[in-house]
Amino acid sequence: MRTLAGLLVFAVLVALAGCATGPVQMAKTEAETFKTRYDDPQLAKLYTQNEARLKDIYARYRKAGVDFYFDGLGVTAIRDATGRKYPGIMVNIRPAAVVFDENTTTGQQRFAKVLRGDFPKYITYLNRSDYAGDGIYGVAFGIYWPVRDYTQCDTSGGFIEYVIVYLSADDADDVLEGRKSFYDVAKTAEVITSLDLKPAVSVRVVEQGG
């Protein structure tokens, strides 16, 4: 009986360890969502000028049930594919519905799925007034997600991956007004990604057959 009881306790401990808390990196409060500190005085000034705009974006996404990455709302320097920089807003979300099993997907498969399926869905909560005017000329829109070992736990743990796409105001207009698909716009945009626990890199989005 003692042996059986010991095995049961061991099994419970293994299950708990498998679902141990991992790097959630999801903003739990409004204060954790906004990036308010900037080393660049121009960005600090830009944030103050656009704080009401960012709070409106926050309310809209939260009403839709979409969570943000920690320090996920703020301002930043948008970079286009030629390296030119201009001021824009930063919107980094952490949707609860976007999660992957590391045993059944590769980093490239996850990248393609998020770029083709999740970006077009979640960018629609933006309005043109969010990323154009008052010194704002675009948006750095990012999606963060967890990758987990489902054989251990499918509700917590794992590691974080992300993709950030830098869009000019015209690029965002083309997507939201239906003139171009998000994927087509991303082909000519600056795209930063971190997959498979590797450092962030700039990548070129290309059409893939099949």
C-alpha positions in Angstrom: 0.0 0.0 0.0 2.8 2.4 0.8 4.4 1.7 -2.5 1.1 2.4 -4.3 0.6 5.6 -2.3 4.1 6.7 -3.1 3.6 6.1 -6.8 0.4 8.1 -6.7 2.1 11.0 -5.0 4.9 10.8 -7.6 2.4 10.9 -10.4 0.7 14.0 -9.0 4.1 15.7 -8.6 5.1 15.0 -12.2 1.7 16.3 -13.4 2.2 19.5 -11.4 5.7 19.9 -12.6 4.6 19.5 -16.2 2.1 22.4 -15.8 4.5 24.6 -13.8 4.2 28.3 -14.5 6.2 29.4 -17.5 7.0 32.7 -19.1 3.5 34.0 -19.6 4.5 37.6 -20.4 0.9 38.7 -20.6 0.0 42.1 -19.2 -2.3 41.5 -16.3 -3.3 45.2 -15.7 -3.5 48.4 -17.6 -0.4 49.6 -15.9 1.6 46.6 -17.1 0.3 47.2 -20.7 1.6 50.6 -21.4 5.3 51.3 -22.1 5.7 54.7 -20.4 9.5 55.1 -20.1 11.7 56.0 -23.0 15.4 56.8 -23.2 14.7 58.9 -26.3 13.3 62.3 -25.3 11.4 62.6 -28.6 9.7 59.2 -28.0 8.8 60.3 -24.5 7.2 63.4 -25.8 5.4 61.5 -28.5 4.0 59.1 -25.9 2.6 62.0 -23.8 1.0 63.5 -26.9 -0.6 60.2 -27.9 -1.5 58.7 -24.5 -5.3 59.2 -25.1 -5.0 57.5 -28.5 -3.2 54.5 -26.9 -5.8 54.2 -24.1 -8.5 54.1 -26.8 -6.7 51.2 -28.5 -6.3 49.4 -25.2 -10.0 49.7 -24.4 -11.0 48.5 -27.9 -8.8 45.3 -27.8 -9.7 44.5 -24.2 -13.5 44.8 -25.0 -12.8 42.2 -27.8 -11.1 40.0 -25.2 -7.6 40.4 -26.7 -4.7 40.6 -24.2 -1.5 42.5 -24.6 2.1 41.6 -24.1 3.9 43.2 -21.2 4.8 46.8 -22.1 2.9 46.1 -25.3 1.3 49.5 -26.0 3.4 52.6 -26.7 5.3 54.5 -29.4 8.4 53.5 -31.3 10.5 54.2 -34.4 8.9 52.5 -37.3 11.5 51.0 -39.8 10.6 50.3 -43.4 12.4 47.8 -45.6 14.8 50.4 -46.8 15.9 51.3 -43.3 14.1 54.6 -43.1 12.7 55.5 -39.7 9.6 57.5 -38.7 7.5 57.7 -35.5 4.6 55.3 -35.0 2.6 53.5 -32.4 3.6 50.1 -31.0 0.9 47.4 -30.5 2.1 44.1 -29.2 -0.7 41.6 -28.4 -0.7 38.2 -26.7 -4.0 36.6 -27.7 -5.0 33.7 -25.5 -6.3 31.8 -28.6 -2.8 31.7 -30.2 -0.8 28.8 -28.8 1.1 25.9 -30.3 2.3 22.4 -29.5 6.0 22.2 -30.1 5.7 18.5 -30.9 3.4 19.0 -33.9 4.6 22.3 -35.4 7.9 23.8 -36.5 8.9 27.4 -36.0 8.3 28.2 -39.7 4.9 26.6 -39.7 3.9 28.7 -36.7 5.3 31.8 -38.4 3.3 31.2 -41.5 0.1 30.4 -39.6 0.3 33.6 -37.5 1.2 35.7 -40.5 -1.6 34.4 -42.7 -4.3 33.8 -40.2 -3.8 35.8 -37.0 -2.4 39.1 -38.1 -5.3 39.7 -40.6 -7.8 38.9 -37.8 -6.3 41.0 -35.0 -5.2 44.1 -37.0 -8.9 44.8 -37.8 -9.4 46.3 -34.3 -7.3 49.2 -35.4 -8.7 52.4 -36.9 -6.9 54.8 -39.2 -6.9 57.5 -36.5 -4.8 55.1 -34.4 -1.7 55.2 -36.6 -2.0 58.4 -38.7 -1.8 62.1 -37.6 -0.4 64.0 -34.6 3.1 63.0 -35.4 2.3 59.3 -36.0 3.0 57.7 -39.4 2.5 54.0 -38.9 2.3 51.1 -36.6 4.6 48.3 -35.3 2.1 45.5 -34.9 3.3 42.4 -33.1 1.8 39.1 -32.0 3.4 37.0 -29.2 2.4 33.4 -28.4 3.5 30.5 -26.2 4.9 27.2 -27.6 4.3 24.3 -25.2 4.9 20.6 -24.9 1.4 19.3 -24.9 2.5 15.9 -23.6 3.4 17.7 -20.4 0.9 20.5 -20.2 -1.2 22.5 -22.7 -2.3 25.3 -20.4 0.9 26.8 -19.1 4.7 26.7 -19.4 6.7 26.6 -22.6 8.5 29.5 -24.3 7.5 32.6 -26.1 7.8 33.4 -29.8 6.8 36.5 -31.7 6.5 38.4 -35.0 6.5 42.2 -35.3 5.6 43.8 -38.7 6.4 47.5 -39.2 3.7 49.1 -41.3 3.5 52.6 -42.7 0.1 54.4 -42.5 -0.4 53.7 -46.2 0.4 49.9 -45.7 -2.1 49.7 -42.8 -4.7 51.6 -44.9 -4.3 49.1 -47.7 -4.9 46.2 -45.4 -7.9 47.7 -43.5 -9.6 49.0 -46.6 -9.2 45.6 -48.4 -6.9 46.8 -51.2 -4.1 44.3 -50.2 -3.9 41.3 -48.0 -1.8 41.5 -44.9 0.5 38.8 -46.2 1.2 40.8 -49.4 1.9 44.0 -47.4 4.2 42.1 -45.1 6.3 41.0 -48.2 7.6 44.6 -48.5 7.6 45.5 -44.8 10.3 45.2 -42.1 9.5 42.0 -40.2 11.2 41.0 -37.0 10.8 37.5 -35.5 12.1 35.3 -32.7 11.4 31.5 -33.2 12.6 28.4 -31.5 14.2 30.3 -28.6 16.6 32.0 -31.1 17.5 35.7 -31.0 15.3 38.1 -32.9 16.2 38.5 -36.6 14.9 40.6 -39.5 13.4 38.3 -42.1 12.0 38.7 -45.6 8.5 37.3 -46.2 8.4 35.3 -49.4 5.6 33.4 -51.2 5.8 29.6 -50.6 4.4 27.0 -52.8 2.1 24.2 -51.7 
